[in-house]
């Protein structure tokens, strides 16, 4: 859940403040304009909507192979194609199928 701290970090990078969890109780950065409460509330709403819209990414990430493993597999398959010919096409299709399966399982909406 996004909160006032997230909103303030977004609206006033580098600023320092104290909150009670809902409102700014002390603004410690006079050189940076303090956002209004309505700006803070709107930013919390925006940040939460952005976070919610990216849920599929958080669900997909742990199911994908690590990027190093993906690149290693790709290199091996490309090298294999160089030495064995078109059999690589089927192996790449399998890898692409695995990726697309995860994307299908967790659609963007």
Biopython code that builds the backbone (N, CA, C, O; Angstrom):
import numpy as np
from Bio.PDB.StructureBuilder import StructureBuilder

atoms = [
    (1, "UNK", "N", (0.838, -1.183, 0.000)),
    (1, "UNK", "CA", (0.000, 0.000, 0.000)),
    (1, "UNK", "C", (0.886, 1.250, 0.000)),
    (1, "UNK", "O", (1.758, 1.401, 0.855)),
    (2, "UNK", "N", (0.661, 2.113, -0.934)),
    (2, "UNK", "CA", (1.434, 3.352, -1.013)),
    (2, "UNK", "C", (0.962, 4.312, 0.072)),
    (2, "UNK", "O", (-0.214, 4.336, 0.435)),
    (3, "UNK", "N", (1.907, 5.104, 0.583)),
    (3, "UNK", "CA", (1.568, 5.991, 1.700)),
    (3, "UNK", "C", (2.171, 7.383, 1.506)),
    (3, "UNK", "O", (2.737, 7.694, 0.458)),
    (4, "UNK", "N", (2.037, 8.196, 2.529)),
    (4, "UNK", "CA", (2.496, 9.586, 2.457)),
    (4, "UNK", "C", (3.998, 9.674, 2.187)),
    (4, "UNK", "O", (4.444, 10.566, 1.466)),
    (5, "UNK", "N", (4.772, 8.767, 2.752)),
    (5, "UNK", "CA", (6.216, 8.777, 2.512)),
    (5, "UNK", "C", (6.547, 8.560, 1.046)),
    (5, "UNK", "O", (7.408, 9.241, 0.487)),
    (6, "UNK", "N", (5.851, 7.596, 0.418)),
    (6, "UNK", "CA", (6.068, 7.354, -1.011)),
    (6, "UNK", "C", (5.714, 8.599, -1.827)),
    (6, "UNK", "O", (6.437, 8.976, -2.750)),
    (7, "UNK", "N", (4.600, 9.225, -1.476)),
    (7, "UNK", "CA", (4.159, 10.422, -2.201)),
    (7, "UNK", "C", (5.170, 11.558, -2.048)),
    (7, "UNK", "O", (5.501, 12.232, -3.023)),
    (8, "UNK", "N", (5.658, 11.767, -0.833)),
    (8, "UNK", "CA", (6.616, 12.850, -0.603)),
    (8, "UNK", "C", (7.938, 12.591, -1.321)),
    (8, "UNK", "O", (8.547, 13.518, -1.855)),
    (9, "UNK", "N", (8.381, 11.341, -1.336)),
    (9, "UNK", "CA", (9.604, 11.017, -2.082)),
    (9, "UNK", "C", (9.438, 11.323, -3.563)),
    (9, "UNK", "O", (10.377, 11.768, -4.223)),
    (10, "UNK", "N", (8.252, 11.085, -4.074)),
    (10, "UNK", "CA", (7.978, 11.341, -5.480)),
    (10, "UNK", "C", (7.820, 12.838, -5.774)),
    (10, "UNK", "O", (8.338, 13.339, -6.773)),
    (11, "UNK", "N", (7.112, 13.535, -4.910)),
    (11, "UNK", "CA", (6.808, 14.953, -5.152)),
    (11, "UNK", "C", (7.954, 15.895, -4.789)),
    (11, "UNK", "O", (8.129, 16.940, -5.417)),
    (12, "UNK", "N", (8.728, 15.525, -3.782)),
    (12, "UNK", "CA", (9.775, 16.428, -3.289)),
    (12, "UNK", "C", (11.058, 15.641, -3.015)),
    (12, "UNK", "O", (11.460, 15.485, -1.862)),
    (13, "UNK", "N", (11.704, 15.142, -4.087)),
    (13, "UNK", "CA", (12.931, 14.373, -3.890)),
    (13, "UNK", "C", (13.970, 15.199, -3.127)),
    (13, "UNK", "O", (14.173, 16.379, -3.412)),
    (14, "UNK", "N", (14.602, 14.579, -2.183)),
    (14, "UNK", "CA", (15.645, 15.243, -1.404)),
    (14, "UNK", "C", (15.131, 15.999, -0.194)),
    (14, "UNK", "O", (15.921, 16.459, 0.631)),
    (15, "UNK", "N", (13.837, 16.131, -0.081)),
    (15, "UNK", "CA", (13.270, 16.854, 1.068)),
    (15, "UNK", "C", (13.288, 15.963, 2.304)),
    (15, "UNK", "O", (13.357, 14.737, 2.217)),
    (16, "UNK", "N", (13.224, 16.617, 3.444)),
    (16, "UNK", "CA", (13.123, 15.917, 4.724)),
    (16, "UNK", "C", (11.872, 16.407, 5.431)),
    (16, "UNK", "O", (11.520, 17.583, 5.348)),
    (17, "UNK", "N", (11.205, 15.497, 6.125)),
    (17, "UNK", "CA", (9.942, 15.809, 6.765)),
    (17, "UNK", "C", (9.677, 14.845, 7.905)),
    (17, "UNK", "O", (10.375, 13.846, 8.077)),
    (18, "UNK", "N", (8.657, 15.166, 8.674)),
    (18, "UNK", "CA", (8.142, 14.293, 9.722)),
    (18, "UNK", "C", (6.642, 14.188, 9.459)),
    (18, "UNK", "O", (5.987, 15.191, 9.175)),
    (19, "UNK", "N", (6.093, 12.961, 9.555)),
    (19, "UNK", "CA", (4.649, 12.789, 9.376)),
    (19, "UNK", "C", (4.086, 12.021, 10.563)),
    (19, "UNK", "O", (4.820, 11.423, 11.350)),
    (20, "UNK", "N", (2.771, 12.055, 10.666)),
    (20, "UNK", "CA", (2.081, 11.226, 11.651)),
    (20, "UNK", "C", (1.497, 9.987, 10.971)),
    (20, "UNK", "O", (0.678, 9.275, 11.551)),
    (21, "UNK", "N", (1.929, 9.744, 9.739)),
    (21, "UNK", "CA", (1.430, 8.634, 8.955)),
    (21, "UNK", "C", (0.359, 9.041, 7.971)),
    (21, "UNK", "O", (0.062, 8.303, 7.032)),
    (22, "UNK", "N", (-0.227, 10.212, 8.174)),
    (22, "UNK", "CA", (-1.269, 10.697, 7.272)),
    (22, "UNK", "C", (-1.014, 12.116, 6.791)),
    (22, "UNK", "O", (-1.360, 12.467, 5.663)),
    (23, "UNK", "N", (-0.408, 12.932, 7.645)),
    (23, "UNK", "CA", (-0.153, 14.334, 7.310)),
    (23, "UNK", "C", (1.277, 14.703, 7.688)),
    (23, "UNK", "O", (1.890, 14.083, 8.557)),
    (24, "UNK", "N", (1.791, 15.727, 7.015)),
    (24, "UNK", "CA", (3.105, 16.262, 7.351)),
    (24, "UNK", "C", (2.956, 17.055, 8.644)),
    (24, "UNK", "O", (2.147, 17.979, 8.729)),
    (25, "UNK", "N", (3.747, 16.682, 9.648)),
    (25, "UNK", "CA", (3.707, 17.420, 10.910)),
    (25, "UNK", "C", (4.857, 18.417, 11.008)),
    (25, "UNK", "O", (4.790, 19.390, 11.760)),
    (26, "UNK", "N", (5.906, 18.161, 10.243)),
    (26, "UNK", "CA", (7.051, 19.081, 10.256)),
    (26, "UNK", "C", (7.759, 18.994, 8.909)),
    (26, "UNK", "O", (8.116, 17.907, 8.455)),
    (27, "UNK", "N", (7.958, 20.134, 8.282)),
    (27, "UNK", "CA", (8.681, 20.214, 7.009)),
    (27, "UNK", "C", (10.070, 20.742, 7.317)),
    (27, "UNK", "O", (10.222, 21.867, 7.793)),
    (28, "UNK", "N", (11.099, 19.917, 7.040)),
    (28, "UNK", "CA", (12.469, 20.227, 7.446)),
    (28, "UNK", "C", (13.344, 20.736, 6.297)),
    (28, "UNK", "O", (14.555, 20.888, 6.463)),
    (29, "UNK", "N", (12.755, 20.992, 5.161)),
    (29, "UNK", "CA", (13.513, 21.434, 3.985)),
    (29, "UNK", "C", (12.922, 22.726, 3.428)),
    (29, "UNK", "O", (12.191, 22.691, 2.438)),
    (30, "UNK", "N", (13.227, 23.865, 4.050)),
    (30, "UNK", "CA", (12.633, 25.127, 3.616)),
    (30, "UNK", "C", (12.992, 25.515, 2.179)),
    (30, "UNK", "O", (12.279, 26.299, 1.552)),
    (31, "UNK", "N", (14.086, 24.973, 1.660)),
    (31, "UNK", "CA", (14.492, 25.300, 0.290)),
    (31, "UNK", "C", (13.675, 24.538, -0.756)),
    (31, "UNK", "O", (13.775, 24.826, -1.948)),
    (32, "UNK", "N", (12.867, 23.569, -0.316)),
    (32, "UNK", "CA", (12.015, 22.786, -1.217)),
    (32, "UNK", "C", (10.562, 23.074, -0.844)),
    (32, "UNK", "O", (10.188, 23.002, 0.327)),
    (33, "UNK", "N", (9.757, 23.398, -1.839)),
    (33, "UNK", "CA", (8.349, 23.679, -1.583)),
    (33, "UNK", "C", (7.631, 22.454, -1.028)),
    (33, "UNK", "O", (7.758, 21.350, -1.559)),
    (34, "UNK", "N", (6.892, 22.659, 0.023)),
    (34, "UNK", "CA", (6.123, 21.583, 0.628)),
    (34, "UNK", "C", (4.850, 21.343, -0.190)),
    (34, "UNK", "O", (4.098, 22.284, -0.443)),
    (35, "UNK", "N", (4.603, 20.104, -0.605)),
    (35, "UNK", "CA", (3.359, 19.811, -1.327)),
    (35, "UNK", "C", (2.147, 20.001, -0.416)),
    (35, "UNK", "O", (2.229, 19.810, 0.798)),
    (36, "UNK", "N", (1.032, 20.377, -1.019)),
    (36, "UNK", "CA", (-0.209, 20.501, -0.251)),
    (36, "UNK", "C", (-0.744, 19.100, 0.061)),
    (36, "UNK", "O", (-0.332, 18.110, -0.544)),
    (37, "UNK", "N", (-1.662, 19.043, 1.010)),
    (37, "UNK", "CA", (-2.255, 17.750, 1.350)),
    (37, "UNK", "C", (-3.008, 17.164, 0.155)),
    (37, "UNK", "O", (-2.986, 15.951, -0.050)),
    (38, "UNK", "N", (-3.663, 17.999, -0.623)),
    (38, "UNK", "CA", (-4.380, 17.477, -1.796)),
    (38, "UNK", "C", (-3.402, 16.944, -2.848)),
    (38, "UNK", "O", (-3.694, 15.948, -3.511)),
    (39, "UNK", "N", (-2.254, 17.592, -3.007)),
    (39, "UNK", "CA", (-1.226, 17.066, -3.919)),
    (39, "UNK", "C", (-0.697, 15.731, -3.417)),
    (39, "UNK", "O", (-0.475, 14.811, -4.205)),
    (40, "UNK", "N", (-0.498, 15.625, -2.117)),
    (40, "UNK", "CA", (-0.009, 14.373, -1.521)),
    (40, "UNK", "C", (-1.037, 13.270, -1.723)),
    (40, "UNK", "O", (-0.684, 12.166, -2.138)),
    (41, "UNK", "N", (-2.302, 13.554, -1.436)),
    (41, "UNK", "CA", (-3.365, 12.555, -1.591)),
    (41, "UNK", "C", (-3.471, 12.082, -3.042)),
    (41, "UNK", "O", (-3.621, 10.890, -3.307)),
    (42, "UNK", "N", (-3.391, 13.032, -3.975)),
    (42, "UNK", "CA", (-3.463, 12.685, -5.398)),
    (42, "UNK", "C", (-2.271, 11.822, -5.804)),
    (42, "UNK", "O", (-2.414, 10.893, -6.599)),
    (43, "UNK", "N", (-1.100, 12.129, -5.258)),
    (43, "UNK", "CA", (0.098, 11.360, -5.600)),
    (43, "UNK", "C", (0.021, 9.950, -5.021)),
    (43, "UNK", "O", (0.443, 8.996, -5.675)),
    (44, "UNK", "N", (-0.505, 9.803, -3.819)),
    (44, "UNK", "CA", (-0.699, 8.467, -3.247)),
    (44, "UNK", "C", (-1.614, 7.654, -4.160)),
    (44, "UNK", "O", (-1.328, 6.494, -4.456)),
    (45, "UNK", "N", (-2.699, 8.253, -4.598)),
    (45, "UNK", "CA", (-3.646, 7.573, -5.493)),
    (45, "UNK", "C", (-2.969, 7.182, -6.797)),
    (45, "UNK", "O", (-3.143, 6.061, -7.277)),
    (46, "UNK", "N", (-2.195, 8.103, -7.376)),
    (46, "UNK", "CA", (-1.499, 7.823, -8.637)),
    (46, "UNK", "C", (-0.482, 6.702, -8.476)),
    (46, "UNK", "O", (-0.422, 5.786, -9.297)),
    (47, "UNK", "N", (0.322, 6.776, -7.411)),
    (47, "UNK", "CA", (1.340, 5.755, -7.181)),
    (47, "UNK", "C", (0.714, 4.381, -6.929)),
    (47, "UNK", "O", (1.231, 3.368, -7.401)),
    (48, "UNK", "N", (-0.392, 4.344, -6.188)),
    (48, "UNK", "CA", (-1.054, 3.074, -5.916)),
    (48, "UNK", "C", (-1.620, 2.472, -7.201)),
    (48, "UNK", "O", (-1.518, 1.265, -7.425)),
    (49, "UNK", "N", (-2.216, 3.315, -8.042)),
    (49, "UNK", "CA", (-2.760, 2.828, -9.318)),
    (49, "UNK", "C", (-1.646, 2.272, -10.203)),
    (49, "UNK", "O", (-1.812, 1.238, -10.849)),
    (50, "UNK", "N", (-0.509, 2.973, -10.224)),
    (50, "UNK", "CA", (0.632, 2.500, -11.005)),
    (50, "UNK", "C", (1.129, 1.159, -10.466)),
    (50, "UNK", "O", (1.387, 0.233, -11.235)),
    (51, "UNK", "N", (1.260, 1.058, -9.147)),
    (51, "UNK", "CA", (1.701, -0.192, -8.516)),
    (51, "UNK", "C", (0.727, -1.326, -8.842)),
    (51, "UNK", "O", (1.145, -2.415, -9.233)),
    (52, "UNK", "N", (-0.558, -1.067, -8.682)),
    (52, "UNK", "CA", (-1.577, -2.092, -8.933)),
    (52, "UNK", "C", (-1.555, -2.555, -10.389)),
    (52, "UNK", "O", (-1.742, -3.739, -10.670)),
    (53, "UNK", "N", (-1.327, -1.625, -11.307)),
    (53, "UNK", "CA", (-1.340, -1.968, -12.730)),
    (53, "UNK", "C", (-0.143, -2.823, -13.133)),
    (53, "UNK", "O", (-0.140, -3.410, -14.215)),
    (54, "UNK", "N", (0.868, -2.899, -12.277)),
    (54, "UNK", "CA", (2.064, -3.672, -12.606)),
    (54, "UNK", "C", (2.134, -4.988, -11.837)),
    (54, "UNK", "O", (3.198, -5.600, -11.742)),
    (55, "UNK", "N", (1.014, -5.416, -11.297)),
    (55, "UNK", "CA", (0.977, -6.671, -10.543)),
    (55, "UNK", "C", (1.432, -7.858, -11.368)),
    (55, "UNK", "O", (2.115, -8.747, -10.859)),
    (56, "UNK", "N", (1.060, -7.876, -12.630)),
    (56, "UNK", "CA", (1.457, -8.982, -13.489)),
    (56, "UNK", "C", (2.983, -9.103, -13.566)),
    (56, "UNK", "O", (3.511, -10.212, -13.653)),
    (57, "UNK", "N", (3.693, -7.968, -13.534)),
    (57, "UNK", "CA", (5.162, -8.015, -13.596)),
    (57, "UNK", "C", (5.740, -8.680, -12.359)),
    (57, "UNK", "O", (6.680, -9.469, -12.451)),
    (58, "UNK", "N", (5.173, -8.357, -11.195)),
    (58, "UNK", "CA", (5.666, -8.957, -9.961)),
    (58, "UNK", "C", (5.371, -10.449, -9.917)),
    (58, "UNK", "O", (6.146, -11.213, -9.341)),
    (59, "UNK", "N", (4.266, -10.877, -10.515)),
    (59, "UNK", "CA", (3.935, -12.297, -10.548)),
    (59, "UNK", "C", (4.798, -13.051, -11.553)),
    (59, "UNK", "O", (5.177, -14.196, -11.303)),
    (60, "UNK", "N", (5.108, -12.434, -12.670)),
    (60, "UNK", "CA", (5.906, -13.090, -13.704)),
    (60, "UNK", "C", (7.366, -13.272, -13.278)),
    (60, "UNK", "O", (7.962, -14.325, -13.500)),
    (61, "UNK", "N", (7.921, -12.241, -12.672)),
    (61, "UNK", "CA", (9.370, -12.205, -12.435)),
    (61, "UNK", "C", (9.928, -13.473, -11.787)),
    (61, "UNK", "O", (10.918, -14.005, -12.289)),
    (62, "UNK", "N", (9.342, -13.987, -10.694)),
    (62, "UNK", "CA", (9.962, -15.167, -10.077)),
    (62, "UNK", "C", (9.851, -16.433, -10.919)),
    (62, "UNK", "O", (10.566, -17.403, -10.666)),
    (63, "UNK", "N", (8.967, -16.440, -11.916)),
    (63, "UNK", "CA", (8.804, -17.634, -12.730)),
    (63, "UNK", "C", (9.691, -17.645, -13.971)),
    (63, "UNK", "O", (9.890, -18.692, -14.587)),
    (64, "UNK", "N", (10.219, -16.491, -14.332)),
    (64, "UNK", "CA", (11.157, -16.462, -15.444)),
    (64, "UNK", "C", (12.499, -17.015, -14.971)),
    (64, "UNK", "O", (12.873, -16.854, -13.810)),
    (65, "UNK", "N", (13.215, -17.665, -15.882)),
    (65, "UNK", "CA", (14.588, -18.039, -15.523)),
    (65, "UNK", "C", (15.416, -16.769, -15.311)),
    (65, "UNK", "O", (15.100, -15.718, -15.868)),
    (66, "UNK", "N", (16.463, -16.872, -14.514)),
    (66, "UNK", "CA", (17.354, -15.723, -14.317)),
    (66, "UNK", "C", (17.899, -15.280, -15.672)),
    (66, "UNK", "O", (18.110, -16.102, -16.563)),
    (67, "UNK", "N", (18.126, -13.972, -15.821)),
    (67, "UNK", "CA", (18.554, -13.428, -17.110)),
    (67, "UNK", "C", (19.868, -14.059, -17.572)),
    (67, "UNK", "O", (20.058, -14.298, -18.765)),
    (68, "UNK", "N", (20.768, -14.328, -16.635)),
    (68, "UNK", "CA", (22.021, -14.979, -17.007)),
    (68, "UNK", "C", (21.777, -16.356, -17.593)),
    (68, "UNK", "O", (22.434, -16.749, -18.557)),
    (69, "UNK", "N", (20.827, -17.099, -17.012)),
    (69, "UNK", "CA", (20.485, -18.425, -17.538)),
    (69, "UNK", "C", (19.844, -18.306, -18.922)),
    (69, "UNK", "O", (20.102, -19.124, -19.805)),
    (70, "UNK", "N", (19.003, -17.275, -19.104)),
    (70, "UNK", "CA", (18.372, -17.082, -20.412)),
    (70, "UNK", "C", (19.415, -16.787, -21.480)),
    (70, "UNK", "O", (19.374, -17.349, -22.574)),
    (71, "UNK", "N", (20.351, -15.898, -21.152)),
    (71, "UNK", "CA", (21.380, -15.540, -22.128)),
    (71, "UNK", "C", (22.309, -16.710, -22.410)),
    (71, "UNK", "O", (22.720, -16.916, -23.552)),
    (72, "UNK", "N", (22.642, -17.476, -21.380)),
    (72, "UNK", "CA", (23.493, -18.652, -21.557)),
    (72, "UNK", "C", (22.803, -19.659, -22.474)),
    (72, "UNK", "O", (23.426, -20.212, -23.381)),
    (73, "UNK", "N", (21.520, -19.892, -22.234)),
    (73, "UNK", "CA", (20.772, -20.832, -23.077)),
    (73, "UNK", "C", (20.732, -20.336, -24.521)),
    (73, "UNK", "O", (20.898, -21.121, -25.454)),
    (74, "UNK", "N", (20.513, -19.047, -24.702)),
    (74, "UNK", "CA", (20.463, -18.481, -26.042)),
    (74, "UNK", "C", (21.802, -18.648, -26.751)),
    (74, "UNK", "O", (21.846, -19.048, -27.915)),
    (75, "UNK", "N", (22.889, -18.343, -26.055)),
    (75, "UNK", "CA", (24.217, -18.497, -26.650)),
    (75, "UNK", "C", (24.475, -19.945, -27.028)),
    (75, "UNK", "O", (24.968, -20.225, -28.121)),
    (76, "UNK", "N", (24.146, -20.869, -26.131)),
    (76, "UNK", "CA", (24.345, -22.294, -26.428)),
    (76, "UNK", "C", (23.543, -22.706, -27.654)),
    (76, "UNK", "O", (24.028, -23.449, -28.507)),
    (77, "UNK", "N", (22.305, -22.214, -27.731)),
    (77, "UNK", "CA", (21.467, -22.578, -28.874)),
    (77, "UNK", "C", (21.971, -21.968, -30.171)),
    (77, "UNK", "O", (21.926, -22.609, -31.222)),
    (78, "UNK", "N", (22.449, -20.743, -30.104)),
    (78, "UNK", "CA", (23.003, -20.131, -31.310)),
    (78, "UNK", "C", (24.261, -20.862, -31.764)),
    (78, "UNK", "O", (24.471, -21.075, -32.958)),
    (79, "UNK", "N", (25.090, -21.241, -30.805)),
    (79, "UNK", "CA", (26.289, -22.000, -31.142)),
    (79, "UNK", "C", (25.898, -23.363, -31.712)),
    (79, "UNK", "O", (26.507, -23.850, -32.664)),
    (80, "UNK", "N", (24.887, -23.960, -31.122)),
    (80, "UNK", "CA", (24.413, -25.255, -31.609)),
    (80, "UNK", "C", (23.922, -25.135, -33.049)),
    (80, "UNK", "O", (24.202, -25.995, -33.884)),
    (81, "UNK", "N", (23.194, -24.071, -33.328)),
    (81, "UNK", "CA", (22.714, -23.875, -34.698)),
    (81, "UNK", "C", (23.878, -23.774, -35.657)),
    (81, "UNK", "O", (23.838, -24.305, -36.767)),
    (82, "UNK", "N", (24.910, -23.088, -35.218)),
    (82, "UNK", "CA", (26.095, -22.924, -36.055)),
    (82, "UNK", "C", (26.687, -24.278, -36.408)),
    (82, "UNK", "O", (27.169, -24.485, -37.522)),
    (83, "UNK", "N", (26.647, -25.197, -35.450)),
    (83, "UNK", "CA", (27.275, -26.500, -35.684)),
    (83, "UNK", "C", (26.308, -27.578, -36.168)),
    (83, "UNK", "O", (26.741, -28.541, -36.801)),
    (84, "UNK", "N", (25.009, -27.442, -35.887)),
    (84, "UNK", "CA", (24.058, -28.506, -36.198)),
    (84, "UNK", "C", (22.983, -28.136, -37.198)),
    (84, "UNK", "O", (22.286, -29.016, -37.703)),
    (85, "UNK", "N", (22.837, -26.892, -37.489)),
    (85, "UNK", "CA", (21.823, -26.512, -38.463)),
    (85, "UNK", "C", (20.501, -26.128, -37.815)),
    (85, "UNK", "O", (20.478, -25.558, -36.725)),
    (86, "UNK", "N", (19.411, -26.439, -38.485)),
    (86, "UNK", "CA", (18.106, -25.898, -38.151)),
    (86, "UNK", "C", (17.447, -26.473, -36.902)),
    (86, "UNK", "O", (16.390, -25.984, -36.507)),
    (87, "UNK", "N", (18.015, -27.476, -36.273)),
    (87, "UNK", "CA", (17.400, -28.013, -35.059)),
    (87, "UNK", "C", (17.253, -26.919, -34.012)),
    (87, "UNK", "O", (16.365, -26.989, -33.162)),
    (88, "UNK", "N", (18.091, -25.936, -34.063)),
    (88, "UNK", "CA", (18.014, -24.827, -33.108)),
    (88, "UNK", "C", (16.658, -24.148, -33.161)),
    (88, "UNK", "O", (16.157, -23.686, -32.136)),
    (89, "UNK", "N", (16.061, -24.082, -34.335)),
    (89, "UNK", "CA", (14.775, -23.405, -34.471)),
    (89, "UNK", "C", (13.770, -23.992, -33.490)),
    (89, "UNK", "O", (13.073, -23.238, -32.811)),
    (90, "UNK", "N", (13.674, -25.325, -33.394)),
    (90, "UNK", "CA", (12.728, -25.958, -32.477)),
    (90, "UNK", "C", (13.094, -25.654, -31.019)),
    (90, "UNK", "O", (12.207, -25.417, -30.199)),
    (91, "UNK", "N", (14.372, -25.658, -30.694)),
    (91, "UNK", "CA", (14.778, -25.382, -29.319)),
    (91, "UNK", "C", (14.472, -23.936, -28.932)),
    (91, "UNK", "O", (14.034, -23.679, -27.811)),
    (92, "UNK", "N", (14.696, -22.994, -29.842)),
    (92, "UNK", "CA", (14.331, -21.603, -29.571)),
    (92, "UNK", "C", (12.823, -21.463, -29.434)),
    (92, "UNK", "O", (12.345, -20.701, -28.592)),
    (93, "UNK", "N", (12.083, -22.176, -30.236)),
    (93, "UNK", "CA", (10.623, -22.166, -30.123)),
    (93, "UNK", "C", (10.193, -22.626, -28.733)),
    (93, "UNK", "O", (9.246, -22.081, -28.168)),
    (94, "UNK", "N", (10.875, -23.617, -28.182)),
    (94, "UNK", "CA", (10.552, -24.109, -26.844)),
    (94, "UNK", "C", (10.806, -23.030, -25.796)),
    (94, "UNK", "O", (9.990, -22.832, -24.895)),
    (95, "UNK", "N", (11.934, -22.335, -25.912)),
    (95, "UNK", "CA", (12.268, -21.270, -24.959)),
    (95, "UNK", "C", (11.239, -20.142, -25.067)),
    (95, "UNK", "O", (10.740, -19.647, -24.057)),
    (96, "UNK", "N", (10.932, -19.746, -26.290)),
    (96, "UNK", "CA", (9.946, -18.678, -26.501)),
    (96, "UNK", "C", (8.594, -19.124, -25.967)),
    (96, "UNK", "O", (7.871, -18.326, -25.370)),
    (97, "UNK", "N", (8.245, -20.384, -26.173)),
    (97, "UNK", "CA", (6.990, -20.920, -25.649)),
    (97, "UNK", "C", (6.918, -20.825, -24.137)),
    (97, "UNK", "O", (5.871, -20.494, -23.581)),
    (98, "UNK", "N", (8.032, -21.115, -23.467)),
    (98, "UNK", "CA", (8.072, -20.997, -22.006)),
    (98, "UNK", "C", (7.832, -19.550, -21.571)),
    (98, "UNK", "O", (7.056, -19.303, -20.648)),
    (99, "UNK", "N", (8.487, -18.602, -22.225)),
    (99, "UNK", "CA", (8.307, -17.188, -21.888)),
    (99, "UNK", "C", (6.861, -16.767, -22.106)),
    (99, "UNK", "O", (6.254, -16.119, -21.254)),
    (100, "UNK", "N", (6.313, -17.147, -23.267)),
    (100, "UNK", "CA", (4.945, -16.754, -23.582)),
    (100, "UNK", "C", (3.935, -17.400, -22.641)),
    (100, "UNK", "O", (2.881, -16.825, -22.367)),
    (101, "UNK", "N", (4.254, -18.590, -22.149)),
    (101, "UNK", "CA", (3.374, -19.261, -21.190)),
    (101, "UNK", "C", (3.258, -18.452, -19.903)),
    (101, "UNK", "O", (2.164, -18.300, -19.360)),
    (102, "UNK", "N", (4.378, -17.933, -19.417)),
    (102, "UNK", "CA", (4.357, -17.109, -18.202)),
    (102, "UNK", "C", (3.570, -15.826, -18.470)),
    (102, "UNK", "O", (2.768, -15.407, -17.636)),
    (103, "UNK", "N", (3.795, -15.199, -19.630)),
    (103, "UNK", "CA", (3.066, -13.972, -19.963)),
    (103, "UNK", "C", (1.570, -14.232, -20.053)),
    (103, "UNK", "O", (0.767, -13.404, -19.622)),
    (104, "UNK", "N", (1.195, -15.366, -20.604)),
    (104, "UNK", "CA", (-0.215, -15.712, -20.721)),
    (104, "UNK", "C", (-0.836, -15.991, -19.356)),
    (104, "UNK", "O", (-1.996, -15.661, -19.111)),
    (105, "UNK", "N", (-0.056, -16.600, -18.479)),
    (105, "UNK", "CA", (-0.544, -16.918, -17.127)),
    (105, "UNK", "C", (-0.833, -15.658, -16.338)),
    (105, "UNK", "O", (-1.770, -15.627, -15.540)),
    (106, "UNK", "N", (-0.035, -14.611, -16.550)),
    (106, "UNK", "CA", (-0.199, -13.327, -15.846)),
    (106, "UNK", "C", (-0.329, -12.200, -16.870)),
    (106, "UNK", "O", (0.635, -11.467, -17.087)),
    (107, "UNK", "N", (-1.495, -12.041, -17.506)),
    (107, "UNK", "CA", (-1.657, -11.009, -18.540)),
    (107, "UNK", "C", (-1.607, -9.595, -17.958)),
    (107, "UNK", "O", (-1.834, -9.384, -16.767)),
    (108, "UNK", "N", (-1.304, -8.646, -18.826)),
    (108, "UNK", "CA", (-1.260, -7.232, -18.421)),
    (108, "UNK", "C", (-2.633, -6.729, -18.030)),
    (108, "UNK", "O", (-2.716, -5.780, -17.250)),
    (109, "UNK", "N", (-3.669, -7.283, -18.504)),
    (109, "UNK", "CA", (-5.080, -6.920, -18.288)),
    (109, "UNK", "C", (-5.600, -6.088, -19.397)),
    (109, "UNK", "O", (-6.766, -5.694, -19.379)),
]
sb = StructureBuilder()
sb.init_structure("model")
sb.init_model(0)
sb.init_chain("A")
sb.init_seg("    ")
for serial, (resi, resn, name, xyz) in enumerate(atoms, 1):
    if name == "N":
        sb.init_residue(resn, " ", resi, " ")
    sb.init_atom(name, np.array(xyz, "f"), 0.0, 1.0, " ", f" {name:<3s}", serial, name[0])
structure = sb.get_structure()
